[in-house]
């Protein structure tokens, strides 16, 4: 739907991996309304162990939303490194030949949370023999922010006026952003 909004012409295939029932309504909405390619959601899986046994091939975009901070609290830095290692081996390494892979991680911008683990993923990608051709660290906050990151001009949600009221109420859509992002291009 973002591709349709941005008027991209190419078809895409989307695989969503999430077992949080909070997102079920959104996934169903995407399935019903997305016309640009294949849509598949993998539910009721343990994402911590899923990629130990399963691979995805020819992904060209990976988006990780607010998952690393959850892992930081539940499995710690060693567990996150192991998980990043699995992603590097089972997804990133299987990217399309002669095509870059874009990775976007969006997470909490607080000390001792997901943002502190971002460099571990870079290390694991390089460990499997791939190169990072572009790395950008971004943030919205003016203080206590992700080290080495560039600040966006403002923190207002640019889609605020376009999001239906029912979504704002049902999903607690933020008017202002305070997260940190790691954006990587892997070749």
N, C-alpha and C positions, 0 to 999 in steps of 0.2 A: 504494500500500500504506500509506503514511503517512496518506492520507485515510481509508482503511478503518480503520486503527488509531484514528484520532481520531473515527471514526464520522460523518464528513461524508456527507450524503445525495446531494449532486449528483454527476453523472458528470463525469469530467474526460478531457481528451485530453493525452497526454504525448508529447513529442518529445525524445529524448535525442541529443545530438551529442557523440560521443566516439569516438576511434579507438584508445584504449588497451586492449589485450587483457586487462589486469588486471580490467577491469570487465565483460567479456563474460559471465562466469558470473552476475553480478548482473543484467545486462540480460535474460539468458535466464530467470532466476528471476522477474523482474518480468513478462515476457511471459506466462509459464506460469501465474502466480498472481494477476495483477491482473484484477479483474472489473468495475471501475467506469468503463470508458470505453475510448478508443482509446490504443494504445501503439505508438510508432514510434521506432526508433533509426536514426540516420544514422551509418554507420560508414565508415571509410576515406576520410575527407574531411580537407582541410586547413582547420581552423577559422579560421586566419588570413586565408585568401582566400575562404572559402565565402560570407561575408556581403557581400563586395564585389559578388557577382553574384546572390545569392539573398535572398529576403525571407521572413519569417514574418509572418502576419497574425493578429490577434486573440489574441495571447498575453496572459494576465493574470498570469503568474508567470514570472520568469526567475531561475534559480539558477546561479551560477558558483562552482565549487569548485576551489580551489587551481590555478587557471589563470593568474591575473594574475602571481603570483610567478614562474611558469615563463616567461611573456612578459617580465617585467622583466629576467630574465637573458639571454634569447635575442634580443629585438628592441628592448629599451630603452624609455625613456619616450616617444619620438616614435612608435615602432611601436605602443605600447599606446594612445596617443591616437588614432591612425588606426583601430585596431581598435574602440575605443569609439565613434568617429564612425560607423563602419559599423553597429554595433549600434543606435545611436540612430536612424540613418536607416532601417535595414532591418527592425528589430523594434519598438523602443520607440515610434517614431512611428506604427506600424501597430496600436497597441493598440486594444482595442474602444472604440467611442464611448461616452461617458457611463459609463465604468467605469474605476476606477483600475487601475494596473499595479503589482504588487509585485516588487521586485528584491532578491535576497539574494545578497551576495557573501561567501564565506567563504574566508579565505586565511591565509597565514603572518603571524604578528604579530612581525615583526622589521624593523629599520631597513633601508632600501634593498631592499625587497621589494614584494609586491603591495599591502600596505596603503597605501604611499606614493602609489600610483597611483589609489586610490579617488576622490579629488576630481576627477580628469580625466573620469570618467564623468558626474558631476554636471554639469560644464561642458558636455559634449557633449549631454546631454539637454536642458539649457536652451537650447543653441544651435539645436536643431531646433524650438524654440517651445513646449516642454512645461514644466510646472511641477512642482517637487518639493513635495508637500504634507506629507510626513513624512520625516525623515532621522534615523536612529539609528546611532551608532557604538558597537559593543560589543566587549568583550574578556574574557578569562579571567585574564590575567596581573596580578600585583601590581606589577611593576616593568618598566621598558623596554617600555612598552606603546604602543599606537596612540593618538596624541595626540587629545584631545578625546573619548575614548570612555568609556563607563560600564562598570564591572566587574560581571560576573555574581557572584552571591553565593558560588558555589563553582565549581570547575572539574571536578567529577566527571561522567563520562558518565552521564546520567540513565537511559539504556537498558541499562546494563551488565548488569544481572541478567536482562534479557529477550532478549539476543542469544544465539543458539545457539553452543555451544562451537566447532563447525566453522567458523562465520563468524569468530569471534575468532581462531582459528588461521590460517585461510586468508587473511584480509584485514587482519591486524594491527590489530584494532580497539583504539583508544586507551581507556584507563581514565580518563585525564584530558585535558582540552582546553586548548590554548594558542593557538588561532587568534584572528583578529580578524574582525569582521563589519561590513559596511555594509548597512543595510536602508533601502530607499527606497520610498516610495509616490509614483507619478507620476500626475498628473491632466492 
